[in-house]
């Protein structure tokens, strides 16, 4: 069963998050680091989001792979 976060202040984090809503407003581009930019927006009306790709380090941790080289 998929866990659904529906309480005030719940957050999602990942490499790729798919969103769906009746109305998406206040879409703005903001600066992140150096030349990288991000987008910010507000979803209203039956808003729903799903993490399609979690952060890479989470995937590596689950699979047991490590990027460190041992000498």
LINJO-V80174 format. One record per residue. RES is the residue in one small letter. PHI is phi in whole degrees, 0 to 359 (NA if undefined). OMEGA is omega as a letter, one per 40 degrees, with the letter a starting at -180 (NA if undefined). Layout:
BEGIN
res=<RES,RES>
phi=<PHI,PHI>
omega=<OMEGA,OMEGA>
END
This chain:
BEGIN
res=<x,x,x,x,x,x,x,x,x,x,x,x,x,x,x,x,x,x,x,x,x,x,x,x,x,x,x,x,x,x,x,x,x,x,x,x,x,x,x,x,x,x,x,x,x,x,x,x,x,x,x,x,x,x,x,x,x,x,x,x,x,x,x,x,x,x,x,x,x,x,x>
phi=<NA,279,281,248,268,226,262,301,93,296,224,241,216,181,289,220,235,267,237,213,200,289,216,243,233,54,284,228,261,235,276,253,229,50,268,284,232,230,239,229,202,239,255,226,78,52,291,212,223,227,280,276,228,288,304,300,295,290,298,294,294,291,277,86,279,230,275,289,262,255,262>
omega=<a,i,a,i,a,i,i,i,i,a,i,i,i,i,a,i,i,a,i,i,i,a,i,a,i,i,a,i,i,a,i,i,i,a,a,i,i,i,i,i,i,i,i,i,a,a,a,i,a,i,i,i,i,i,a,a,i,i,a,a,a,a,i,i,i,i,a,i,i,a,NA>
END
